[in-house]
């Protein structure tokens, strides 16, 4: 008699061990970015080349600051998930794990640096 | 189960044996543009951090990002961003099960290439 249920024996055995979680995370962030990216391009873009005071005053306003902050969060999460797939396709063995760790750290590092900067300007 | 041929077995067909097709090129471009956007992302985060730090730090970062090379990187990244966005829309369409036949997929491919160039030109004109 088997003491493990069929479900227990199957969970975690799919090709990527986590079922459709990664796929769904990618879809969620891509749909969010579909809204955020145009907003970010047309708020951040006009500020490129503007004087320092103008940039600081602009990103102290709620809407540009919120768009920039959300774009940092969702964009770098999307990048982290996406670059992981590329690494899994092209890098083998131990190097694969180290590269994924490094790129995940880079993604979250950039995300939080950007958020810190926007918060400091906005508050 | 003695496997005398270990390490020397044929692998699945490699990319290089296929003739390049619009569907494969647009797929590869999606990956390249998505990952290459890291460069522009680093520049932008640096620009925001410099703006939050001091006028001198901002002058340095803004100087780099608005230099000739900075402009080239930002315009190419803008195209990469629009291309990756449209290619992403293409994937969202495919996820519904629609337009998966080759003629439709190729039409979407040309739409992503043409649309990204048009969007880039419009954005550069507006900004």
gemmi code that builds the backbone of each chain (N, CA, C; Angstrom):
import gemmi

chains = {
    "A": [
        ("UNK", (0.839, -1.205, 0.000), (0.000, 0.000, 0.000), (0.868, 1.245, 0.000)),
        ("UNK", (0.507, 2.186, -0.880), (1.259, 3.434, -0.948), (0.688, 4.449, 0.035)),
        ("UNK", (1.552, 5.088, 0.789), (1.076, 6.094, 1.741), (1.046, 7.495, 1.130)),
        ("UNK", (1.769, 7.667, -0.002), (1.754, 8.972, -0.676), (0.546, 9.054, -1.606)),
        ("UNK", (-0.123, 10.202, -1.606), (-1.227, 10.376, -2.551), (-0.653, 10.621, -3.953)),
        ("UNK", (-1.489, 10.420, -4.966), (-1.049, 10.661, -6.341), (-0.592, 12.102, -6.519)),
        ("UNK", (-1.334, 13.020, -5.902), (-0.996, 14.421, -6.026), (0.392, 14.698, -5.445)),
        ("UNK", (0.636, 14.132, -4.249), (1.919, 14.353, -3.574), (3.077, 13.855, -4.436)),
        ("UNK", (2.865, 12.750, -5.131), (3.948, 12.202, -5.967), (4.180, 13.055, -7.211)),
        ("UNK", (3.160, 13.808, -7.639), (3.278, 14.560, -8.892), (3.763, 15.994, -8.685)),
        ("UNK", (3.441, 16.600, -7.541), (3.758, 18.018, -7.330), (5.268, 18.269, -7.419)),
        ("UNK", (5.645, 19.275, -8.175), (7.054, 19.652, -8.257), (7.852, 18.863, -9.265)),
        ("UNK", (7.204, 17.983, -10.030), (7.960, 17.166, -10.985), (7.888, 17.662, -12.426)),
        ("UNK", (7.153, 18.738, -12.679), (7.052, 19.253, -14.035), (8.405, 19.698, -14.542)),
        ("UNK", (8.482, 20.036, -15.825), (9.778, 20.336, -16.438), (10.511, 21.429, -15.678)),
        ("UNK", (9.795, 22.419, -15.183), (10.464, 23.508, -14.477), (10.182, 23.450, -12.980)),
        ("UNK", (9.583, 22.376, -12.497), (9.318, 22.116, -11.088), (8.255, 23.019, -10.463)),
        ("UNK", (7.892, 24.096, -11.143), (6.948, 25.032, -10.530), (5.705, 25.226, -11.382)),
        ("UNK", (5.434, 24.301, -12.293), (4.234, 24.409, -13.111), (4.230, 25.661, -13.969)),
        ("UNK", (3.081, 26.344, -13.993), (2.946, 27.498, -14.880), (3.247, 28.821, -14.157)),
        ("UNK", (3.839, 28.733, -12.954), (4.054, 29.956, -12.185), (4.878, 30.986, -12.955)),
        ("UNK", (6.012, 30.534, -13.567), (6.890, 31.469, -14.274), (6.182, 32.076, -15.484)),
        ("UNK", (5.470, 31.215, -16.214), (4.723, 31.684, -17.392), (3.715, 32.766, -16.983)),
        ("UNK", (2.979, 32.491, -15.908), (1.942, 33.434, -15.465), (2.560, 34.748, -14.969)),
        ("UNK", (3.680, 34.659, -14.243), (4.348, 35.873, -13.762), (4.771, 36.745, -14.940)),
        ("UNK", (5.266, 36.086, -16.009), (5.698, 36.791, -17.219), (4.505, 37.492, -17.877)),
        ("UNK", (3.362, 36.797, -17.950), (2.165, 37.372, -18.587), (1.660, 38.566, -17.787)),
        ("UNK", (1.629, 38.392, -16.464), (1.145, 39.452, -15.584), (1.987, 40.717, -15.755)),
        ("UNK", (3.320, 40.565, -15.684), (4.182, 41.745, -15.781), (4.137, 42.331, -17.190)),
        ("UNK", (3.977, 41.484, -18.225), (3.968, 42.034, -19.583), (2.707, 42.860, -19.831)),
        ("UNK", (1.571, 42.422, -19.300), (0.343, 43.204, -19.475), (0.442, 44.525, -18.702)),
        ("UNK", (1.014, 44.469, -17.489), (1.199, 45.698, -16.713), (2.123, 46.662, -17.443)),
        ("UNK", (3.198, 46.120, -18.047), (4.161, 46.975, -18.743), (3.563, 47.582, -20.012)),
        ("UNK", (2.578, 46.891, -20.580), (1.900, 47.411, -21.772), (1.276, 48.773, -21.460)),
        ("UNK", (0.838, 48.950, -20.226), (0.289, 50.244, -19.791), (1.413, 51.170, -19.329)),
        ("UNK", (2.344, 50.617, -18.525), (3.364, 51.449, -17.886), (4.389, 52.013, -18.866)),
        ("UNK", (4.813, 51.202, -19.848), (5.906, 51.634, -20.727), (5.557, 52.901, -21.516)),
        ("UNK", (4.377, 52.967, -22.190), (4.046, 54.226, -22.878), (3.991, 55.408, -21.904)),
        ("UNK", (3.421, 55.196, -20.712), (3.360, 56.279, -19.726), (4.773, 56.715, -19.322)),
        ("UNK", (5.649, 55.745, -19.109), (7.018, 56.067, -18.682), (7.783, 56.785, -19.796)),
        ("UNK", (7.651, 56.269, -21.035), (8.389, 56.870, -22.157), (8.020, 58.343, -22.303)),
        ("UNK", (6.712, 58.636, -22.149), (6.289, 60.014, -22.392), (6.308, 60.896, -21.137)),
        ("UNK", (6.743, 60.344, -19.985), (7.018, 61.211, -18.830), (8.532, 61.370, -18.647)),
        ("UNK", (9.264, 60.240, -18.747), (10.722, 60.286, -18.584), (11.388, 60.954, -19.791)),
        ("UNK", (10.931, 60.618, -20.997), (11.562, 61.096, -22.225), (11.738, 62.607, -22.288)),
        ("UNK", (10.663, 63.390, -22.089), (10.794, 64.850, -22.199), (11.753, 65.451, -21.172)),
        ("UNK", (12.030, 64.717, -20.089), (12.908, 65.253, -19.041), (14.387, 65.067, -19.363)),
        ("UNK", (14.691, 64.195, -20.343), (16.092, 63.982, -20.725), (16.641, 65.264, -21.322)),
        ("UNK", (17.753, 65.758, -20.752), (18.376, 66.967, -21.266), (17.851, 68.238, -20.616)),
        ("UNK", (16.845, 68.099, -19.731), (16.340, 69.264, -18.998), (17.296, 69.590, -17.844)),
        ("UNK", (17.289, 70.858, -17.364), (18.163, 71.201, -16.230), (17.756, 70.468, -14.948)),
        ("UNK", (18.705, 70.381, -14.025), (18.535, 69.608, -12.797), (17.289, 70.017, -12.011)),
        ("UNK", (17.084, 71.341, -11.832), (15.949, 71.822, -11.025), (14.630, 71.366, -11.664)),
        ("UNK", (14.553, 71.440, -13.000), (13.320, 71.061, -13.706), (13.028, 69.573, -13.511)),
        ("UNK", (14.087, 68.746, -13.598), (13.926, 67.291, -13.437), (13.441, 66.967, -12.025)),
        ("UNK", (14.085, 67.578, -11.030), (13.717, 67.310, -9.635), (12.282, 67.771, -9.365)),
        ("UNK", (11.915, 68.945, -9.891), (10.557, 69.463, -9.680), (9.525, 68.554, -10.344)),
        ("UNK", (9.880, 68.059, -11.552), (8.935, 67.221, -12.302), (8.669, 65.901, -11.593)),
        ("UNK", (9.754, 65.236, -11.140), (9.575, 63.925, -10.498), (9.170, 64.047, -9.022)),
        ("UNK", (9.007, 65.279, -8.533), (8.423, 65.470, -7.200), (6.905, 65.444, -7.290)),
        ("UNK", (6.385, 65.533, -8.537), (4.928, 65.447, -8.717), (4.476, 63.989, -8.629)),
        ("UNK", (3.249, 63.757, -8.120), (2.813, 62.367, -7.886), (2.803, 61.488, -9.137)),
        ("UNK", (2.180, 61.960, -10.223), (1.992, 61.069, -11.367), (3.310, 60.598, -11.988)),
        ("UNK", (4.232, 61.508, -12.354), (5.497, 61.031, -12.933), (6.270, 60.127, -11.970)),
        ("UNK", (6.239, 60.468, -10.668), (6.983, 59.663, -9.691), (6.382, 58.264, -9.575)),
        ("UNK", (5.050, 58.181, -9.534), (4.396, 56.875, -9.410), (4.624, 56.022, -10.658)),
        ("UNK", (4.526, 56.640, -11.830), (4.766, 55.895, -13.077), (6.197, 55.370, -13.102)),
        ("UNK", (7.162, 56.222, -12.744), (8.568, 55.801, -12.753), (8.802, 54.679, -11.739)),
        ("UNK", (8.233, 54.816, -10.537), (8.448, 53.802, -9.500), (7.834, 52.459, -9.905)),
        ("UNK", (6.605, 52.490, -10.418), (5.951, 51.252, -10.845), (6.709, 50.607, -12.004)),
        ("UNK", (7.216, 51.447, -12.932), (7.978, 50.908, -14.063), (9.248, 50.225, -13.569)),
        ("UNK", (9.894, 50.804, -12.560), (11.092, 50.173, -11.973), (10.736, 48.799, -11.396)),
        ("UNK", (9.665, 48.739, -10.603), (9.298, 47.485, -9.928), (8.931, 46.412, -10.957)),
        ("UNK", (7.958, 46.737, -11.821), (7.462, 45.718, -12.752), (8.508, 45.425, -13.832)),
        ("UNK", (9.178, 46.474, -14.316), (10.165, 46.300, -15.391), (11.323, 45.406, -14.969)),
        ("UNK", (11.884, 45.649, -13.795), (13.026, 44.838, -13.371), (12.605, 43.427, -12.953)),
        ("UNK", (11.368, 43.260, -12.457), (10.875, 41.901, -12.188), (10.747, 41.139, -13.511)),
        ("UNK", (10.191, 41.803, -14.526), (10.024, 41.207, -15.851), (11.400, 40.866, -16.443)),
        ("UNK", (12.357, 41.782, -16.256), (13.714, 41.534, -16.766), (14.332, 40.325, -16.061)),
        ("UNK", (14.183, 40.291, -14.742), (14.754, 39.190, -13.958), (14.195, 37.844, -14.420)),
        ("UNK", (12.873, 37.772, -14.604), (12.239, 36.537, -15.076), (12.679, 36.191, -16.494)),
        ("UNK", (12.818, 37.227, -17.340), (13.164, 36.999, -18.743), (14.605, 36.570, -18.919)),
        ("UNK", (15.522, 37.246, -18.217), (16.945, 36.935, -18.385), (17.213, 35.523, -17.859)),
        ("UNK", (16.430, 35.087, -16.870), (16.565, 33.737, -16.324), (16.322, 32.681, -17.409)),
        ("UNK", (15.309, 32.934, -18.257), (15.005, 31.978, -19.323), (16.169, 31.902, -20.309)),
        ("UNK", (16.747, 33.080, -20.624), (17.876, 33.083, -21.555), (19.051, 32.309, -20.962)),
        ("UNK", (19.338, 32.525, -19.674), (20.442, 31.822, -19.010), (20.186, 30.313, -19.030)),
        ("UNK", (18.951, 29.915, -18.728), (18.627, 28.483, -18.703), (18.801, 27.856, -20.083)),
        ("UNK", (18.637, 28.667, -21.155), (18.793, 28.136, -22.505), (20.255, 27.994, -22.916)),
        ("UNK", (21.116, 28.906, -22.446), (22.477, 28.952, -22.993), (23.587, 28.573, -22.018)),
        ("UNK", (23.322, 28.559, -20.707), (24.385, 28.282, -19.740), (24.092, 26.959, -19.040)),
        ("UNK", (25.127, 26.114, -18.911), (24.915, 24.795, -18.330), (25.547, 24.676, -16.943)),
        ("UNK", (25.081, 23.675, -16.189), (25.729, 23.258, -14.951), (25.741, 24.317, -13.863)),
        ("UNK", (26.847, 24.318, -13.090), (26.961, 25.243, -11.969), (26.913, 26.690, -12.405)),
        ("UNK", (27.554, 26.975, -13.548), (27.594, 28.348, -14.047), (26.186, 28.902, -14.237)),
        ("UNK", (25.246, 28.002, -14.610), (23.858, 28.437, -14.798), (23.298, 29.006, -13.495)),
        ("UNK", (23.525, 28.263, -12.392), (22.992, 28.711, -11.103), (23.635, 30.026, -10.679)),
        ("UNK", (24.982, 30.125, -10.831), (25.665, 31.348, -10.406), (25.185, 32.538, -11.237)),
        ("UNK", (25.028, 32.319, -12.559), (24.605, 33.418, -13.424), (23.198, 33.882, -13.062)),
        ("UNK", (22.301, 32.911, -12.772), (20.934, 33.278, -12.384), (20.948, 34.076, -11.084)),
        ("UNK", (21.778, 33.632, -10.113), (21.858, 34.356, -8.834), (22.354, 35.782, -9.073)),
        ("UNK", (23.442, 35.912, -9.868), (24.022, 37.233, -10.108), (23.011, 38.150, -10.803)),
        ("UNK", (22.352, 37.647, -11.857), (21.427, 38.498, -12.611), (20.180, 38.853, -11.805)),
        ("UNK", (19.753, 37.934, -10.915), (18.623, 38.258, -10.035), (19.021, 39.376, -9.076)),
        ("UNK", (20.250, 39.290, -8.532), (20.736, 40.344, -7.632), (20.859, 41.670, -8.371)),
        ("UNK", (21.388, 41.631, -9.607), (21.523, 42.856, -10.411), (20.141, 43.478, -10.630)),
        ("UNK", (19.141, 42.632, -10.966), (17.791, 43.131, -11.248), (17.198, 43.838, -10.031)),
        ("UNK", (17.248, 43.153, -8.879), (16.649, 43.742, -7.675), (17.480, 44.935, -7.190)),
        ("UNK", (18.811, 44.862, -7.389), (19.670, 45.981, -7.008), (19.299, 47.237, -7.776)),
        ("UNK", (19.134, 47.100, -9.104), (18.761, 48.251, -9.933), (17.362, 48.745, -9.571)),
        ("UNK", (16.444, 47.792, -9.318), (15.068, 48.163, -8.969), (15.057, 49.041, -7.722)),
        ("UNK", (15.762, 48.593, -6.685), (15.724, 49.307, -5.405), (16.502, 50.617, -5.494)),
        ("UNK", (17.604, 50.637, -6.259), (18.341, 51.883, -6.449), (17.452, 52.924, -7.118)),
        ("UNK", (16.740, 52.502, -8.153), (15.827, 53.407, -8.848), (14.722, 53.903, -7.928)),
        ("UNK", (14.152, 52.994, -7.129), (13.076, 53.369, -6.203), (13.575, 54.354, -5.153)),
        ("UNK", (14.794, 54.096, -4.640), (15.378, 54.994, -3.647), (15.533, 56.393, -4.234)),
        ("UNK", (16.055, 56.454, -5.465), (16.292, 57.750, -6.105), (14.982, 58.506, -6.303)),
        ("UNK", (13.963, 57.794, -6.802), (12.671, 58.447, -7.059), (12.040, 58.905, -5.741)),
        ("UNK", (12.134, 58.054, -4.710), (11.583, 58.435, -3.404), (12.286, 59.664, -2.859)),
        ("UNK", (13.601, 59.713, -3.007), (14.365, 60.844, -2.478), (13.994, 62.143, -3.209)),
        ("UNK", (13.794, 62.023, -4.536), (13.407, 63.207, -5.309), (11.985, 63.631, -4.935)),
        ("UNK", (11.091, 62.636, -4.782), (9.668, 62.933, -4.622), (9.320, 63.414, -3.214)),
        ("UNK", (10.069, 62.959, -2.207), (9.668, 63.267, -0.818), (10.445, 64.446, -0.236)),
    ],
    "B": [
        ("UNK", (21.741, -1.800, -20.043), (21.623, -0.456, -20.632), (23.005, 0.177, -20.802)),
        ("UNK", (23.939, -0.583, -21.375), (25.272, -0.014, -21.587), (25.206, 1.012, -22.710)),
        ("UNK", (25.565, 2.243, -22.361), (25.513, 3.296, -23.362), (26.941, 3.604, -23.800)),
        ("UNK", (27.364, 2.918, -24.868), (28.758, 3.069, -25.306), (28.990, 4.386, -26.025)),
        ("UNK", (27.892, 5.033, -26.402), (28.012, 6.225, -27.242), (27.813, 7.517, -26.437)),
        ("UNK", (27.974, 7.438, -25.110), (27.670, 8.587, -24.266), (28.490, 9.822, -24.675)),
        ("UNK", (27.845, 10.956, -24.787), (28.542, 12.191, -25.114), (28.735, 12.394, -26.596)),
        ("UNK", (28.421, 11.370, -27.394), (28.638, 11.509, -28.834), (27.362, 11.201, -29.604)),
        ("UNK", (26.218, 11.392, -28.929), (24.950, 11.092, -29.589), (24.443, 12.323, -30.335)),
        ("UNK", (23.667, 12.119, -31.384), (23.151, 13.281, -32.109), (22.211, 14.080, -31.223)),
        ("UNK", (22.339, 15.394, -31.285), (21.456, 16.281, -30.532), (20.294, 16.676, -31.429)),
        ("UNK", (19.303, 17.363, -30.845), (18.210, 17.851, -31.674), (18.769, 18.872, -32.673)),
        ("UNK", (18.099, 19.032, -33.830), (18.662, 19.883, -34.891), (19.040, 21.257, -34.355)),
        ("UNK", (20.220, 21.702, -34.671), (20.699, 22.970, -34.164), (20.247, 24.114, -35.068)),
        ("UNK", (20.216, 25.323, -34.473), (19.775, 26.521, -35.187), (20.428, 26.678, -36.558)),
        ("UNK", (21.748, 26.335, -36.617), (22.514, 26.656, -37.813), (22.095, 25.851, -39.040)),
        ("UNK", (21.325, 24.745, -38.862), (20.969, 23.974, -40.052), (19.716, 24.521, -40.727)),
        ("UNK", (19.044, 25.471, -40.063), (17.826, 26.023, -40.648), (18.111, 27.292, -41.440)),
        ("UNK", (17.384, 27.464, -42.538), (17.405, 28.727, -43.268), (16.716, 29.765, -42.384)),
        ("UNK", (17.299, 30.991, -42.272), (16.629, 32.008, -41.459), (15.244, 32.319, -42.026)),
        ("UNK", (14.262, 32.400, -41.133), (12.905, 32.743, -41.564), (12.436, 33.936, -40.751)),
        ("UNK", (11.409, 34.607, -41.240), (10.897, 35.786, -40.534), (10.489, 35.432, -39.104)),
        ("UNK", (9.843, 34.257, -38.946), (9.376, 33.868, -37.615), (10.541, 33.629, -36.650)),
        ("UNK", (11.632, 33.022, -37.154), (12.764, 32.764, -36.255), (13.521, 34.053, -35.952)),
        ("UNK", (13.701, 34.898, -36.991), (14.438, 36.152, -36.787), (13.700, 37.058, -35.811)),
        ("UNK", (12.360, 37.183, -35.970), (11.609, 38.054, -35.067), (11.619, 37.503, -33.645)),
        ("UNK", (11.651, 36.188, -33.504), (11.723, 35.577, -32.174), (13.057, 35.871, -31.506)),
        ("UNK", (14.153, 35.687, -32.277), (15.491, 35.951, -31.739), (15.624, 37.433, -31.367)),
        ("UNK", (15.083, 38.315, -32.232), (15.130, 39.758, -31.960), (14.421, 40.100, -30.650)),
        ("UNK", (13.326, 39.391, -30.355), (12.597, 39.648, -29.112), (13.510, 39.419, -27.920)),
        ("UNK", (14.259, 38.320, -27.963), (15.174, 38.005, -26.868), (16.313, 39.018, -26.803)),
        ("UNK", (16.908, 39.341, -27.954), (18.035, 40.279, -27.964), (17.603, 41.646, -27.436)),
        ("UNK", (16.460, 42.172, -27.953), (16.027, 43.500, -27.525), (15.707, 43.497, -26.033)),
        ("UNK", (15.018, 42.480, -25.553), (14.637, 42.425, -24.146), (15.846, 42.465, -23.231)),
        ("UNK", (16.858, 41.682, -23.557), (18.022, 41.619, -22.687), (18.949, 42.814, -22.863)),
        ("UNK", (19.025, 43.339, -24.098), (19.896, 44.488, -24.351), (19.375, 45.740, -23.649)),
        ("UNK", (18.085, 45.776, -23.331), (17.513, 46.941, -22.648), (18.137, 47.164, -21.271)),
        ("UNK", (18.884, 46.165, -20.781), (19.573, 46.337, -19.497), (20.491, 47.562, -19.530)),
        ("UNK", (21.171, 47.775, -20.678), (22.117, 48.897, -20.781), (21.399, 50.231, -20.550)),
        ("UNK", (20.290, 50.449, -21.268), (19.533, 51.694, -21.097), (18.966, 51.779, -19.678)),
        ("UNK", (18.570, 50.635, -19.113), (18.006, 50.631, -17.759), (19.052, 51.080, -16.741)),
        ("UNK", (20.301, 50.593, -16.913), (21.381, 50.999, -16.014), (21.616, 52.510, -16.134)),
        ("UNK", (21.651, 53.015, -17.375), (21.859, 54.452, -17.596), (20.753, 55.271, -16.922)),
        ("UNK", (19.487, 54.802, -17.042), (18.364, 55.557, -16.483), (18.389, 55.558, -14.961)),
        ("UNK", (18.710, 54.388, -14.364), (18.787, 54.322, -12.899), (19.907, 55.240, -12.401)),
        ("UNK", (21.040, 55.235, -13.119), (22.153, 56.123, -12.767), (21.693, 57.579, -12.839)),
        ("UNK", (20.953, 57.911, -13.907), (20.443, 59.279, -14.119), (19.517, 59.687, -12.968)),
        ("UNK", (18.619, 58.797, -12.555), (17.699, 59.095, -11.439), (18.478, 59.255, -10.135)),
        ("UNK", (19.437, 58.346, -9.892), (20.211, 58.412, -8.644), (21.016, 59.706, -8.598)),
        ("UNK", (21.596, 60.101, -9.739), (22.380, 61.329, -9.806), (21.488, 62.541, -9.554)),
        ("UNK", (20.265, 62.512, -10.122), (19.335, 63.625, -9.915), (18.966, 63.737, -8.444)),
        ("UNK", (18.907, 62.587, -7.748), (18.545, 62.587, -6.336), (19.718, 62.986, -5.455)),
        ("UNK", (20.945, 62.915, -6.013), (22.138, 63.134, -5.194), (22.554, 64.609, -5.164)),
        ("UNK", (22.978, 65.138, -6.329), (23.434, 66.532, -6.356), (23.434, 67.059, -7.779)),
        ("UNK", (23.543, 68.376, -7.920), (23.577, 69.002, -9.239), (24.806, 68.560, -10.027)),
        ("UNK", (25.942, 68.374, -9.314), (27.191, 67.970, -10.006), (27.064, 66.539, -10.525)),
        ("UNK", (26.565, 65.642, -9.659), (26.385, 64.244, -10.070), (25.423, 64.173, -11.253)),
        ("UNK", (24.363, 65.001, -11.203), (23.379, 64.995, -12.291), (24.013, 65.477, -13.588)),
        ("UNK", (24.882, 66.510, -13.482), (25.535, 67.043, -14.682), (26.361, 65.957, -15.374)),
        ("UNK", (27.047, 65.125, -14.589), (27.855, 64.030, -15.151), (26.966, 63.004, -15.848)),
        ("UNK", (25.950, 62.496, -15.122), (25.082, 61.462, -15.684), (24.309, 61.986, -16.892)),
        ("UNK", (23.763, 63.195, -16.761), (22.996, 63.779, -17.858), (23.895, 64.036, -19.064)),
        ("UNK", (25.173, 64.425, -18.768), (26.144, 64.657, -19.847), (26.381, 63.389, -20.653)),
        ("UNK", (26.507, 62.239, -19.949), (26.764, 60.964, -20.637), (25.535, 60.538, -21.436)),
        ("UNK", (24.355, 60.620, -20.813), (23.142, 60.079, -21.428), (22.671, 60.953, -22.597)),
        ("UNK", (23.042, 62.246, -22.603), (22.643, 63.130, -23.704), (23.802, 63.416, -24.657)),
        ("UNK", (24.950, 62.725, -24.460), (26.057, 62.867, -25.420), (25.662, 62.183, -26.726)),
        ("UNK", (26.536, 62.283, -27.740), (26.211, 61.658, -29.031), (26.032, 60.153, -28.874)),
        ("UNK", (26.996, 59.517, -28.182), (26.899, 58.073, -27.977), (25.677, 57.738, -27.123)),
        ("UNK", (25.421, 58.574, -26.095), (24.240, 58.382, -25.252), (22.965, 58.456, -26.069)),
        ("UNK", (22.903, 59.441, -26.979), (21.722, 59.583, -27.834), (21.520, 58.339, -28.707)),
        ("UNK", (22.625, 57.839, -29.286), (22.537, 56.643, -30.134), (22.012, 55.463, -29.316)),
        ("UNK", (22.586, 55.277, -28.100), (22.139, 54.178, -27.228), (20.668, 54.337, -26.882)),
        ("UNK", (20.239, 55.565, -26.543), (18.858, 55.769, -26.108), (17.867, 55.585, -27.263)),
        ("UNK", (18.227, 56.042, -28.473), (17.304, 55.889, -29.610), (17.199, 54.413, -30.006)),
        ("UNK", (18.351, 53.714, -30.032), (18.315, 52.279, -30.344), (17.526, 51.522, -29.274)),
        ("UNK", (17.699, 51.933, -28.010), (16.967, 51.285, -26.919), (15.481, 51.572, -27.014)),
        ("UNK", (15.146, 52.782, -27.473), (13.736, 53.131, -27.656), (13.113, 52.209, -28.698)),
        ("UNK", (13.858, 51.983, -29.807), (13.352, 51.052, -30.815), (13.224, 49.655, -30.213)),
        ("UNK", (14.268, 49.235, -29.458), (14.240, 47.912, -28.830), (13.036, 47.777, -27.904)),
        ("UNK", (12.740, 48.862, -27.168), (11.613, 48.854, -26.238), (10.292, 48.700, -26.976)),
        ("UNK", (10.104, 49.463, -28.069), (8.858, 49.354, -28.845), (8.768, 47.995, -29.535)),
        ("UNK", (9.901, 47.522, -30.079), (9.878, 46.213, -30.742), (9.492, 45.118, -29.746)),
        ("UNK", (10.162, 45.151, -28.568), (9.902, 44.119, -27.552), (8.452, 44.202, -27.074)),
        ("UNK", (7.920, 45.430, -26.983), (6.524, 45.623, -26.569), (5.573, 45.001, -27.588)),
        ("UNK", (5.782, 45.321, -28.887), (4.900, 44.782, -29.928), (5.050, 43.261, -30.036)),
        ("UNK", (6.295, 42.771, -29.889), (6.519, 41.323, -29.929), (5.821, 40.658, -28.747)),
        ("UNK", (5.775, 41.377, -27.606), (5.067, 40.864, -26.436), (3.571, 40.789, -26.684)),
        ("UNK", (3.038, 41.808, -27.364), (1.615, 41.801, -27.727), (1.330, 40.591, -28.610)),
        ("UNK", (2.282, 40.318, -29.531), (2.149, 39.168, -30.421), (2.034, 37.875, -29.617)),
        ("UNK", (2.860, 37.777, -28.569), (2.787, 36.574, -27.727), (1.471, 36.503, -26.965)),
        ("UNK", (0.969, 37.668, -26.514), (-0.313, 37.676, -25.792), (-1.441, 37.241, -26.731)),
        ("UNK", (-1.350, 37.642, -28.015), (-2.348, 37.207, -29.002), (-2.256, 35.692, -29.193)),
        ("UNK", (-1.004, 35.210, -29.358), (-0.817, 33.755, -29.554), (-1.322, 32.956, -28.361)),
        ("UNK", (-1.157, 33.525, -27.158), (-1.589, 32.800, -25.949), (-3.093, 32.533, -25.934)),
        ("UNK", (-3.864, 33.341, -26.693), (-5.302, 33.103, -26.756), (-5.614, 31.992, -27.759)),
        ("UNK", (-4.573, 31.532, -28.482), (-4.768, 30.483, -29.478), (-5.027, 31.040, -30.866)),
        ("UNK", (-5.015, 32.376, -31.005), (-5.307, 32.997, -32.294), (-4.034, 33.245, -33.102)),
        ("UNK", (-4.176, 33.291, -34.412), (-3.132, 33.688, -35.367), (-1.851, 32.849, -35.270)),
        ("UNK", (-1.994, 31.577, -35.000), (-0.825, 30.714, -34.865), (-0.381, 30.109, -36.201)),
        ("UNK", (-1.185, 30.274, -37.269), (-0.767, 29.751, -38.566), (0.349, 30.630, -39.144)),
        ("UNK", (1.147, 30.047, -40.046), (2.351, 30.727, -40.525), (2.057, 32.087, -41.198)),
        ("UNK", (1.075, 32.166, -42.129), (0.838, 33.490, -42.743), (0.485, 34.564, -41.709)),
        ("UNK", (-0.373, 34.230, -40.728), (-0.737, 35.205, -39.695), (0.469, 35.568, -38.834)),
        ("UNK", (1.281, 34.556, -38.472), (2.462, 34.796, -37.646), (3.430, 35.726, -38.372)),
        ("UNK", (3.570, 35.522, -39.712), (4.483, 36.387, -40.468), (3.929, 37.800, -40.571)),
        ("UNK", (2.592, 37.910, -40.715), (1.991, 39.250, -40.760), (2.249, 39.987, -39.443)),
        ("UNK", (2.075, 39.273, -38.309), (2.354, 39.878, -37.000), (3.824, 40.272, -36.887)),
        ("UNK", (4.703, 39.445, -37.472), (6.138, 39.736, -37.450), (6.454, 41.041, -38.157)),
        ("UNK", (5.896, 41.200, -39.371), (6.113, 42.455, -40.105), (5.490, 43.627, -39.364)),
        ("UNK", (4.333, 43.392, -38.716), (3.684, 44.460, -37.941), (4.590, 44.907, -36.801)),
        ("UNK", (5.265, 43.951, -36.157), (6.159, 44.307, -35.042), (7.362, 45.095, -35.549)),
        ("UNK", (7.934, 44.656, -36.703), (9.109, 45.352, -37.253), (8.711, 46.758, -37.709)),
        ("UNK", (7.675, 46.848, -38.544), (7.242, 48.147, -39.067), (6.705, 49.045, -37.969)),
        ("UNK", (5.872, 48.473, -37.110), (5.272, 49.253, -36.026), (6.315, 49.834, -35.088)),
        ("UNK", (7.368, 49.045, -34.796), (8.384, 49.536, -33.857), (9.148, 50.711, -34.459)),
        ("UNK", (9.418, 50.645, -35.779), (10.133, 51.752, -36.429), (9.250, 53.006, -36.424)),
        ("UNK", (7.963, 52.838, -36.774), (7.037, 53.976, -36.796), (6.910, 54.597, -35.405)),
        ("UNK", (6.723, 53.740, -34.379), (6.587, 54.238, -33.006), (7.855, 54.971, -32.553)),
        ("UNK", (9.032, 54.450, -32.963), (10.282, 55.093, -32.584), (10.370, 56.492, -33.194)),
        ("UNK", (10.040, 56.597, -34.499), (10.094, 57.900, -35.173), (9.121, 58.878, -34.512)),
        ("UNK", (7.882, 58.407, -34.248), (6.877, 59.273, -33.617), (7.361, 59.737, -32.236)),
        ("UNK", (7.915, 58.799, -31.454), (8.378, 59.154, -30.110), (9.497, 60.184, -30.166)),
        ("UNK", (10.476, 59.971, -31.082), (11.591, 60.912, -31.188), (11.072, 62.295, -31.582)),
        ("UNK", (10.077, 62.347, -32.486), (9.518, 63.636, -32.911), (8.806, 64.324, -31.739)),
        ("UNK", (7.998, 63.564, -30.981), (7.238, 64.158, -29.869), (8.176, 64.597, -28.744)),
        ("UNK", (9.137, 63.723, -28.410), (10.063, 64.054, -27.305), (11.190, 64.893, -27.865)),
    ],
}
model = gemmi.Model(1)
for chain_id, residues in chains.items():
    chain = gemmi.Chain(chain_id)
    for i, (resn, *xyz) in enumerate(residues, 1):
        res = gemmi.Residue()
        res.name, res.seqid = resn, gemmi.SeqId(i, " ")
        for name, pos in zip(("N", "CA", "C"), xyz):
            atom = gemmi.Atom()
            atom.name, atom.element = name, gemmi.Element(name[0])
            atom.pos, atom.b_iso = gemmi.Position(*pos), 0.0
            res.add_atom(atom)
        chain.add_residue(res)
    model.add_chain(chain)
structure = gemmi.Structure()
structure.add_model(model)
structure.setup_entities()
